[in-house]
Amino acid sequence: MSVKEAKSDVRKEVKSALRQLSQEQMAEESSAIQAQILSSEAFSQARTIGVYIHCAKLREVDTSRIVESILADPSKKCYVPLIKEDAALMHMLHIESMDDLRPMTMGILEPTENYPSGTRRQEALELDQPLDLLIMPGLAFDKSCNRLGRGGGYYDCFLEKCVQKAADCRAKPPACVALAYSSQMIDTVPMDDNDMQVDMIFTADGVTTRQQQ
């Protein structure tokens, strides 16, 4: 079986498992996951944070408390995704409040391209230094911190650019964190050369950390 076929099979299996989760179970796990990341050293030390806005229809781990915590902390800056589907690109734009978001595809909240003043929003990849922390979703994960997305490649591409930016300015790349329900953790995630690992996976059961080579 090819890697592509294996990925397709895993996606079908995990999507099926996610559909079996009750609203109560998702809320309980999301609450535990958010509490863990909000109390983590990675979060407390970060000043610039990229974080996804969860999509209920996709059954992603809720990030509402995380986003609210960043916005409420004057020492932190919050960057959230804006997807350009026609160009297969993802931008991480700075927001100052939840009012900066609007519902887009599948009801996912995304930032407007400009601040209320009319000036263009600050983009994470245009900062002098890379983001300190990137909190991302995914579909399947394993204990080696391998990640399988939904097939768009948006986060892999964005993370590759973050790594390149870090190399260009001789800085550390962002700490990459994924949030996952227990049913999204599998034995082995099929990977190819373009797939990126994450540094940590937060689940309701605890934190899995990638072993450095």
C-alpha positions as CSV (number, residue, x, y, z in Angstrom):
1,M,0.0,0.0,0.0
2,S,1.3,3.5,-0.9
3,V,1.7,6.3,1.6
4,K,-1.1,8.1,-0.2
5,E,-3.5,5.1,0.1
6,A,-2.5,4.6,3.8
7,K,-3.3,8.3,4.5
8,S,-6.7,8.0,2.9
9,D,-7.5,4.9,5.0
10,V,-6.4,6.6,8.2
11,R,-8.4,9.7,7.4
12,K,-11.6,7.7,6.9
13,E,-11.0,5.7,10.1
14,V,-10.4,8.8,12.3
15,K,-13.3,10.8,10.8
16,S,-15.5,7.9,11.6
17,A,-14.2,7.7,15.2
18,L,-14.7,11.5,15.6
19,R,-18.3,11.1,14.5
20,Q,-18.8,8.7,17.4
21,L,-17.8,11.4,20.0
22,S,-20.7,12.9,21.9
23,Q,-20.9,16.7,22.4
24,E,-20.4,16.1,26.1
25,Q,-17.2,14.1,25.6
26,M,-15.8,16.7,23.2
27,A,-16.5,19.5,25.6
28,E,-14.9,17.6,28.5
29,E,-11.8,16.7,26.5
30,S,-11.5,20.2,25.1
31,S,-11.7,21.7,28.5
32,A,-9.0,19.4,29.9
33,I,-6.7,20.1,26.8
34,Q,-7.1,23.8,27.0
35,A,-6.4,23.8,30.8
36,Q,-3.2,21.9,30.2
37,I,-1.9,24.2,27.4
38,L,-2.8,27.3,29.3
39,S,-0.7,26.1,32.3
40,S,2.2,25.0,30.1
41,E,5.6,26.6,30.1
42,A,5.4,26.8,26.3
43,F,2.3,29.0,26.5
44,S,3.4,31.1,29.5
45,Q,6.7,32.0,27.9
46,A,5.4,32.8,24.4
47,R,4.7,36.3,23.3
48,T,3.6,35.8,19.7
49,I,1.2,32.9,19.3
50,G,-0.4,31.5,16.2
51,V,-3.6,29.6,17.0
52,Y,-6.4,28.1,14.9
53,I,-10.1,29.0,15.4
54,H,-11.8,25.6,15.9
55,C,-14.5,24.4,13.5
56,A,-17.3,22.6,15.3
57,K,-18.4,20.9,12.1
58,L,-15.0,19.3,11.7
59,R,-15.0,18.3,15.3
60,E,-11.8,20.0,16.2
61,V,-10.6,20.6,19.7
62,D,-12.1,23.9,21.0
63,T,-9.6,26.8,21.3
64,S,-12.0,29.5,22.6
65,R,-10.4,29.7,26.0
66,I,-6.9,29.8,24.5
67,V,-7.7,32.6,22.1
68,E,-9.5,34.6,24.9
69,S,-6.5,34.2,27.2
70,I,-4.1,35.5,24.6
71,L,-6.3,38.5,23.8
72,A,-6.7,39.3,27.5
73,D,-2.9,39.3,28.1
74,P,-1.2,42.6,27.0
75,S,2.2,40.9,26.8
76,K,1.0,38.5,24.1
77,K,-0.1,38.9,20.5
78,C,-2.6,36.6,18.8
79,Y,-2.4,35.5,15.1
80,V,-5.1,33.4,13.5
81,P,-5.5,31.7,10.1
82,L,-6.8,33.3,6.9
83,I,-7.1,30.7,4.2
84,K,-6.7,31.6,0.5
85,E,-8.2,28.6,-1.1
86,D,-7.7,29.8,-4.6
87,A,-3.9,30.1,-4.0
88,A,-3.8,27.1,-1.5
89,L,-2.1,29.5,1.0
90,M,-2.6,30.1,4.7
91,H,-1.8,33.5,6.3
92,M,-1.6,34.1,10.1
93,L,-3.0,37.5,10.7
94,H,-2.9,39.6,14.0
95,I,-6.2,40.1,15.7
96,E,-7.0,42.4,18.7
97,S,-10.4,41.0,19.6
98,M,-13.0,38.4,18.6
99,D,-14.8,41.2,16.8
100,D,-12.0,41.1,14.2
101,L,-13.3,37.7,13.0
102,R,-16.1,36.8,10.5
103,P,-17.7,33.5,9.5
104,M,-16.3,32.1,6.3
105,T,-16.3,28.5,4.7
106,M,-18.1,26.0,6.9
107,G,-18.7,28.8,9.4
108,I,-15.1,28.9,10.4
109,L,-14.2,32.3,11.8
110,E,-11.4,34.1,10.0
111,P,-9.9,37.6,10.3
112,T,-10.7,40.4,8.0
113,E,-7.6,41.4,6.0
114,N,-7.5,44.9,7.4
115,Y,-7.8,46.4,10.9
116,P,-10.9,48.6,11.5
117,S,-8.7,51.6,10.7
118,G,-8.3,50.3,7.2
119,T,-4.6,49.4,7.5
120,R,-3.4,46.0,6.5
121,R,-3.2,43.5,9.4
122,Q,0.2,42.4,10.6
123,E,1.1,39.0,9.2
124,A,3.1,36.5,11.3
125,L,5.6,35.7,8.5
126,E,6.4,39.4,8.2
127,L,7.5,39.8,11.8
128,D,11.2,40.4,12.6
129,Q,11.3,37.1,14.4
130,P,9.3,33.8,14.0
131,L,6.3,33.1,16.1
132,D,7.1,31.8,19.5
133,L,4.3,29.3,19.5
134,L,2.1,27.7,16.8
135,I,-1.0,25.8,18.0
136,M,-2.5,23.7,15.2
137,P,-5.2,21.2,14.5
138,G,-4.9,17.9,12.7
139,L,-6.8,14.7,12.0
140,A,-4.5,12.0,13.3
141,F,-1.4,11.8,15.5
142,D,0.9,9.2,17.0
143,K,3.3,9.0,20.0
144,S,6.3,10.0,17.7
145,C,4.5,13.4,17.2
146,N,3.8,12.7,13.6
147,R,0.8,14.6,12.3
148,L,-1.7,13.9,9.5
149,G,-3.9,16.8,8.4
150,R,-7.0,16.8,6.2
151,G,-5.1,16.9,3.0
152,G,-4.9,20.6,2.2
153,G,-1.2,21.0,3.2
154,Y,-1.8,24.5,4.7
155,Y,-0.1,24.0,8.0
156,D,2.8,21.9,6.5
157,C,3.5,24.7,4.0
158,F,3.2,27.5,6.6
159,L,5.4,25.6,9.1
160,E,8.0,25.1,6.4
161,K,8.1,28.9,5.8
162,C,8.4,29.5,9.5
163,V,11.4,27.2,9.7
164,Q,13.0,28.9,6.7
165,K,12.4,32.3,8.3
166,A,14.0,31.2,11.5
167,A,17.0,30.0,9.6
168,D,17.3,33.3,7.7
169,C,17.3,35.3,10.9
170,R,19.3,32.8,13.0
171,A,16.4,32.3,15.4
172,K,14.5,29.4,16.9
173,P,11.5,28.2,14.9
174,P,8.1,28.3,16.6
175,A,7.3,25.6,19.2
176,C,4.7,23.6,17.3
177,V,1.8,22.2,19.4
178,A,-1.1,20.1,18.3
179,L,-4.4,19.6,20.1
180,A,-6.1,16.2,19.8
181,Y,-9.0,14.2,21.1
182,S,-8.0,10.7,22.4
183,S,-9.7,9.1,19.4
184,Q,-7.3,11.0,17.1
185,M,-4.2,9.2,18.6
186,I,-3.3,6.2,16.5
187,D,-0.4,3.7,16.5
188,T,1.3,5.0,13.4
189,V,0.7,8.0,11.2
190,P,1.8,7.4,7.5
191,M,4.3,10.1,6.6
192,D,6.1,11.2,3.5
193,D,9.0,13.6,2.9
194,N,6.8,16.8,2.9
195,D,5.1,16.1,6.2
196,M,6.2,17.9,9.3
197,Q,6.2,16.6,12.9
198,V,5.0,18.7,15.8
199,D,6.9,19.3,19.0
200,M,4.1,18.4,21.4
201,I,0.6,16.9,21.3
202,F,-1.8,17.9,24.0
203,T,-4.7,15.4,24.8
204,A,-7.0,15.1,27.7
205,D,-4.7,12.3,29.0
206,G,-1.5,14.4,29.0
207,V,1.3,15.7,26.8
208,T,3.3,13.8,24.2
209,T,6.7,15.4,23.5
210,R,8.8,14.7,20.4
211,Q,12.1,13.1,21.1
212,Q,15.0,15.2,19.6
213,Q,17.1,13.3,17.1
